[in-house]
Amino acid sequence: MRPATRPNLAATAGYSLVEMLVAMGVLTMVMGTTLAGLADVMKGNELVMTISSMNNALRAGVDVMIRDLLQAGSGLPASHTVGIPNGAGSVRVRLPGPPNPANTIFETAADDDVLPAVITRNGAGPTIDGVATDVLTVLMADNSFIDVPVTLVDDSRVRIATTMTDGTDVMNLGAGVDRILPGQLMLISKGSRNTLVQVTSITLPSRQLNFANGDSLRLNQSGAASGNLRALNLAEPLDNPATATVNEAFAGTRISRMRMITYYLDNLTDPMHPRLVRRINNGVTPGDEITFSNNLGTAVAIDTHNLQFTYDINNGETNPSSVSMTATDYGTGGACKPVACSETEIRKVNLRLMSRAPNQVSGSFTFLENALESQVSLRAMAFVDRYR
């Protein structure tokens, strides 16, 4: 009988120290390479997400501005202007604008008697990263409430006709698309004259709109010599006012709802994340619709650091483009020389919005930036129906 063989100790001793060190080294290299690749993937994903978020903000902001600019001037008279209070007894009309430490209130010039469809304010916005940003305001009619007849006009009120010219009676000023609220703007026209007023209250069911003095934009000034409802009534006096009926006295007077839309940057609400603000009229504080405030408006894009506007002008002579509409341009030595540039001659708006990523790129001290530019032709001002 053969004796049992002894086991080979070398075959059952496991890995040697050298083999283990080599295996650990290989594993470390593999894991290091894998983790480095994963870190690159995560960094790339973060970069893509940051760029996508930044570009989405740019597109959202520019798309909204383009939509409004396409309608600028629509429903306005052929002059592309609306009347405002002026002359003896008047004060300057307020204009919406961005908040700022000095609480500056923008106003029209002392001798302005109209507001143009495009109100330019070069460098009137906040200075961000050493660059002064722009402010732009445009006027347009609300197509859901336009050219409606009225049956009464006096110094501070208008009564909407109970029956339309086509014999229908479908307007409901208390609900639906025809609803009128305090703070809304109305353009009241009679013949070749018009004036812009702000609703302060509504009396239902008589369909009476009231325009008391002290509104937020200072459009209601019954004591002004010109540009108000009183002057509108006297613009085309009757042959015999003493015996005229109400319908005769106000025949031909029409009312349209207007929108005043302002764009600017706000870097005070959140200094780390400046925002693009869209503000309709003065904006509305619930329960206090007629008090002026520059802290209103709706943010349509976040982390926007620059907003610039230039304008293409058709003055029938030099037709300059990319005009900044500075104080020099409003004089005879500016871009339109030898004449002054006029806001009523603006036909295209060139806009540039810049966005910056809210966080630094991983592993660096830099922020991603991008800008989006567009040119918008103002349909109501650039295209003319020659056959009308």
Buried (B, 14 or more C-beta within 10 A) or exposed (E): EEEEEEEEEEEEEEEEEEEEEEEEEEEEEEEEEEEEEEEEEEEEEEBEEBEEBBEEBBBBBBEBBBEBBBBBBBBBBEEBBBBBBBBEEBBBBBBBBBBBEEEEBBBBEEEBBBBBBBBBBBBBBBEBEEBEBBBBBBBBBBEEBBEBBBBBBBBBBBBBBEEEEEEEEEBBBEEEEBBBEBBBBBBBBBEEBBBBBBBBBBEEEEBBBBBBBEBBBBBBBBEBBBBBBBBBBEBEEEEEEEEBEEEEBBBEBBBBBBBBBBBBBBBBBEEEBBBBBBBBBBBBBEEEBBEBBBEBBEBBBBBBBBBBBBBBBBBEEBEBBEBBBBEBBBEEEBBBBEBBBBBBBBBBBBBBBBBBBBEEBEEEEEBBBBEBEBBBEBEBBBEEEEEE
